[in-house]
Amino acid sequence: MLETENYWKNKINQLTKIKEENSKSNENIKRWENEVLDPWNKKNANNNNDFSTTSKIDVKTSYSPSDLQGNIDYSMPGEFPYTRGPYPNMYRGKKWTMRMFSGFGTPEDTNNRLKYLIKNGQTGLSIAFDMPTLYGYDADNDRSKGEVGKCGCNISSLEDMEVLFKEIPLNKVSTSMTINAPASILTAMYASVALKNNISLNELRGTVQTDILKEYIAQKEWAYPPKDHMRIVRDMMEYCTKEMPKWNYVSISGYHIREAGSNAAQELAFTLANGFTYLELGQKAGLKVEEFAPRLSFFFNCTMNFFEEIAKFRAARRIWATVLKEKYGVKKGSSLALRFHTQTSGASLTWQQPMNNIVRTAIEALAGVLGGTQSLHTNSYDEAWALPTEQAVKVALRTQQIIAEETGVAQSVDPLGGSYYLEHLTNELEEKAYRYFEKIDELGGVISAIEKGYLQKEIAETAYRSQLDIEKEKEVIVGVNKYAEIEEDKIEILKVDDEAQKIQINRLKVLKRNRDSKKVNDALENLRKTYENNDENCMYDTIKAVQAYATLQEIVDVGRQVFGEWKEPQIF
């Protein structure tokens, strides 16, 4: 393991020195600019002199080998540092998993949608949960009024989870659950459904998001203070490493960081910084990195700046592998390879001229594939209005299938590798990420940076500047600030009936009337004692509470009483 005290500064100095050397060897480029480009520009004046990516990387008119001298990654796919892909043959061996995000209304509603998607060729399940579930409140809580089932499926107990996965063989599908604050409880419910169906836990494949750090940074759905949430994440890592070896127990998410307003460089840096924090959490718990690092997956956004997005994915793999090898002393190849899920950008969708969103999603999905994603969710064209209809979600799924089956882009691994421009962007994003790592380290690490509001402020300022660019038409959004139309054709949208809330509340009433109250109270009391003892693993008692049919909120409330709540710092 290398000396880590000045690791980030040394990496930045190394990259800066290479760039300085490159600038000295651009004689042919300077000649072309003076003799060819400048005269052309004088004759063909263009008032737009601001050519840059979302991360404010200046874009030159053209790129050449001289832009890469001294910093060319000659690695091949499936080998360190995995810039060109985590596997040698990528999609020639197996297509990416088509994992459409779905969930609304009651567990019955979502169960039907999952079966519909499987019927139409989806190869992985991905569950969205409603706001009460995400925050850890039951359907009958006053705070849940008007929100039950509106932005995802409502889960208030193990009984709901049993209905959600009815007639779906959990040992034959890969399931992703987008849940963070109550991730340990939803994982316990999923495991319990499997056990009730005589399915061994070591057969379960899939991912639970669990990325509580990005909640404080961007999405704002937490239940406890950061350090207490991280203790529960630690317990999940220990439990799943031992009991659920095929289960990815943390999906480190840049998606929500990007949707909150960050640029590509910030998404890349903050996401990987969170990843290093979870890595250190596992190490401190005594887990071997080679055993648990492969279970850390990533979840990235893919938005409209096509080449920058592809470069972001390539830079992410290279940074992760390099830092794990040099800073953390990881040797095993499979533990160095970063694997990730991609979702096309919800923030890029517009309610104006919604059919334009089909084009946006196709371009973003193509960038995800060219960037080497392991699974992909394509947003539906109507999601700026509401949760997607069956027709819209089918078009989104067909978009992936057309890319996979008709375009030929999956035949060659990293087909854009070697592009002077793409390689340059990859290098630039890598350097920007290292500069952020250095700053976060100076602040005492990710949790300290969250507590001081640094990461939140960086995103908020970027989002503000981006909105100003849109309002000043420096950034064009077709159908919004250019090519706008006065009248919009209405589209059919999915409406979640308030009946879903009534159904869920009635189910809870029956559950609470019929369950063994003493068993529930004993299980919750045992969980309380475990929470109070930092050295005990809380997952085992969480599973017992779930199997006693304690509700989601009853379990979360035990944590609220033990750990307290948390308010983020003011940043303006």
Number of C-alpha atoms within 10 A of each C-alpha: 11 11 9 12 10 9 16 21 15 14 16 17 12 12 17 13 11 14 18 10 14 17 12 9 13 15 11 11 17 12 11 11 16 12 11 11 14 12 11 12 11 9 8 9 8 8 6 7 6 10 11 12 18 17 18 12 15 13 14 9 9 10 16 14 16 18 21 19 15 13 15 14 16 11 13 18 18 19 18 20 27 28 30 29 29 25 19 15 16 22 19 11 11 10 17 20 18 22 27 28 23 23 28 27 27 26 26 20 17 24 22 14 18 24 15 14 20 16 10 12 14 20 18 24 22 20 22 22 25 23 20 28 28 21 21 25 24 24 32 20 11 9 13 18 12 14 20 33 31 24 19 27 29 32 31 26 27 24 19 21 21 20 18 24 20 15 10 14 12 22 17 11 16 19 21 22 22 20 26 28 26 25 24 22 25 27 24 23 27 23 21 21 22 20 12 11 12 10 16 15 20 16 15 22 19 19 24 25 24 29 27 28 29 25 18 22 26 21 15 15 19 22 23 21 17 19 12 18 21 20 18 21 26 21 21 23 26 20 17 20 21 12 14 19 18 18 24 25 28 24 27 27 30 28 27 23 26 27 20 19 22 28 21 28 27 23 26 28 25 26 27 22 23 21 24 18 17 22 19 15 17 20 16 11 14 10 18 14 21 15 14 21 24 17 23 22 22 25 23 30 27 32 27 17 16 17 18 27 27 27 27 27 30 30 28 26 24 24 24 20 24 19 19 20 20 15 15 18 13 20 15 12 17 18 19 27 26 25 23 22 24 28 24 27 23 22 15 16 25 21 17 20 21 21 16 15 23 19 13 19 28 20 18 26 29 21 25 27 23 26 28 28 28 25 21 26 25 27 29 30 29 25 21 18 16 17 22 24 17 15 13 21 23 18 16 23 22 18 21 23 16 12 16 18 12 9 11 10 17 23 15 13 22 22 13 18 20 15 13 18 23 20 24 22 24 23 23 21 26 24 23 18 27 22 17 19 21 18 16 21 16 11 16 10 17 22 20 16 18 21 19 16 18 19 25 23 16 16 21 18 13 18 18 12 12 18 15 13 13 14 14 11 13 14 15 14 16 13 16 16 15 11 10 13 11 6 8 11 7 9 11 12 16 16 13 20 13 15 13 24 23 15 14 22 18 13 18 20 11 10 16 14 10 10 13 13 14 10 16 21 15 14 22 24 16 16 24 20 15 18 21 14 11 13 11 13 19 25 24 15 21 25 23 21 28 25 22 21 24 26 27 25 23 21 24 20 18 17 20 16 11 14 17 13 14 13 10 14 12 10 12 6
